[in-house]
Amino acid sequence: MNCASRVRNGGFWMHPIYHFNAIAILVSALYQWILGALWYSLIFAKPWMALAGHKTGTKPKVAVFGMITSFFGGLVLAFVVAHVVMWSGAAHLRGGVFVGVVCWLGFIVAPLLSETIYEQRSFKLLAINTGYWLAAVVGSSCLLAVWH
């Protein structure tokens, strides 16, 4: 069902009820969570910790809460990306990549770039963070486009 097939009811546009693959959304959230753990604790651990102001060898007090909220944030992101994938009609890998890159540019890069400039943060930190989000959003959109 696409946006053109919405039902008009009493002067308001009603959002139709879509059926999504809940397993694909859950797997997408797990993918993001595991990718984040690897990205920030193994692949870019030292530069990210230095640029973000964390001391090497110390465990942040909010680490467990951060991991929990990361997973639930991944569920929300996967649910939203599933909508965008469905609305775009992407049903193959190439469509998933396109949706992921567009979402990444519009929803991740644009606001984080402005935030980095206003907060006078390092562009290396921006590259590490947006690199993670590129892999997370494109990977999720590909998974959701192919497995619907």
C-alpha distance (Angstrom), angle and dihedral (degrees) to the residues before:
residue distance angle dihedral
M1 . . .
N2 3.80 . .
C3 3.80 132.9 .
A4 3.81 91.7 -94.3
S5 3.79 90.9 63.7
R6 3.82 95.9 60.8
V7 3.77 115.5 133.1
R8 3.81 120.0 -118.3
N9 3.79 111.9 -138.8
G10 3.79 124.5 178.1
G11 3.81 94.1 -27.4
F12 3.81 94.4 -50.6
W13 3.77 127.4 101.3
M14 3.77 108.9 -122.5
H15 3.77 120.6 -147.5
P16 3.78 106.7 -128.1
I17 3.76 118.6 -129.8
Y18 3.77 110.6 -104.1
H19 3.74 126.2 -162.8
F20 3.77 113.2 -134.4
N21 3.77 131.0 -172.6
A22 3.81 99.6 -103.5
I23 3.81 91.8 -168.2
A24 3.82 90.9 55.2
I25 3.82 90.3 49.9
L26 3.81 91.0 49.2
V27 3.83 92.0 47.4
S28 3.81 89.2 48.4
A29 3.81 90.4 53.4
L30 3.81 90.9 48.0
Y31 3.81 89.9 49.1
Q32 3.82 90.5 53.5
W33 3.80 92.0 46.1
I34 3.80 94.8 49.5
L35 3.81 91.6 42.8
G36 3.82 90.0 52.0
A37 3.79 91.6 49.9
L38 3.80 91.3 51.0
W39 3.82 94.3 40.5
Y40 3.78 96.9 51.6
S41 3.82 101.4 30.6
L42 3.80 102.7 38.0
I43 3.80 116.1 10.1
F44 3.84 100.2 40.3
A45 3.80 101.1 8.6
K46 3.81 99.6 124.7
P47 3.81 100.1 41.9
W48 3.81 92.9 40.1
M49 3.80 93.1 49.8
A50 3.81 92.0 48.1
L51 3.81 94.2 46.4
A52 3.81 93.5 43.9
G53 3.81 92.0 49.0
H54 3.81 98.7 -112.2
K55 3.78 120.1 142.3
T56 3.79 117.8 -122.5
G57 3.79 113.8 -110.4
T58 3.80 96.1 20.5
K59 3.78 122.4 107.8
P60 3.81 113.3 -138.2
K61 3.81 112.9 -118.3
V62 3.80 90.8 -126.6
A63 3.83 96.7 48.5
V64 3.82 96.2 113.4
F65 3.80 93.5 43.7
G66 3.81 89.0 47.0
M67 3.81 91.8 52.5
I68 3.80 91.6 49.3
T69 3.79 93.4 48.6
S70 3.82 89.8 45.7
F71 3.78 90.1 58.6
F72 3.81 93.9 47.8
G73 3.80 90.0 44.9
G74 3.80 87.5 52.8
L75 3.80 89.7 53.4
V76 3.80 90.9 52.5
L77 3.80 92.1 46.3
A78 3.82 91.5 48.2
F79 3.81 91.0 49.6
V80 3.80 91.9 50.3
V81 3.82 92.9 44.7
A82 3.82 88.8 49.9
H83 3.82 87.4 58.7
V84 3.81 93.0 48.5
V85 3.81 91.3 47.2
M86 3.80 90.6 49.7
W87 3.81 94.0 45.7
S88 3.80 91.1 49.0
G89 3.78 92.8 49.9
A90 3.81 91.2 -127.3
A91 3.78 107.3 163.5
H92 3.78 102.7 157.8
L93 3.79 140.0 50.8
R94 3.81 95.9 -92.4
G95 3.81 91.4 52.2
G96 3.81 90.0 48.1
V97 3.80 91.4 52.5
F98 3.81 91.0 49.6
V99 3.82 93.5 49.0
G100 3.81 90.9 45.7
V101 3.80 94.7 50.4
V102 3.82 92.8 46.3
C103 3.82 91.9 48.6
W104 3.81 90.5 45.8
L105 3.81 93.1 51.1
G106 3.79 94.9 44.9
F107 3.78 103.5 36.0
I108 3.81 103.2 28.2
V109 3.80 113.5 22.5
A110 3.80 98.8 39.9
P111 3.83 97.0 53.5
L112 3.81 95.8 36.2
L113 3.80 91.8 50.4
S114 3.80 91.4 53.9
E115 3.80 90.7 44.4
T116 3.81 90.9 50.5
I117 3.79 91.4 51.5
Y118 3.81 95.0 46.0
E119 3.81 93.3 45.9
Q120 3.82 92.1 42.0
R121 3.79 91.7 -128.3
S122 3.76 125.9 162.1
F123 3.79 118.3 -82.4
K124 3.81 86.5 -141.4
L125 3.81 88.4 63.3
L126 3.80 88.8 47.8
A127 3.81 89.6 52.2
I128 3.82 92.4 50.2
N129 3.80 93.3 47.6
T130 3.80 97.5 42.5
G131 3.80 90.1 44.0
Y132 3.79 89.1 58.3
W133 3.79 91.2 48.1
L134 3.80 91.7 48.6
A135 3.80 90.7 55.2
A136 3.82 91.9 42.0
V137 3.80 98.3 47.7
V138 3.81 97.1 38.8
G139 3.80 91.8 45.0
S140 3.79 91.5 48.8
S141 3.80 94.5 45.9
C142 3.82 91.1 49.1
L143 3.78 91.4 49.3
L144 3.80 91.9 47.5
A145 3.82 93.6 45.2
V146 3.79 93.4 51.4
W147 3.83 98.3 36.4
H148 3.80 106.0 46.6
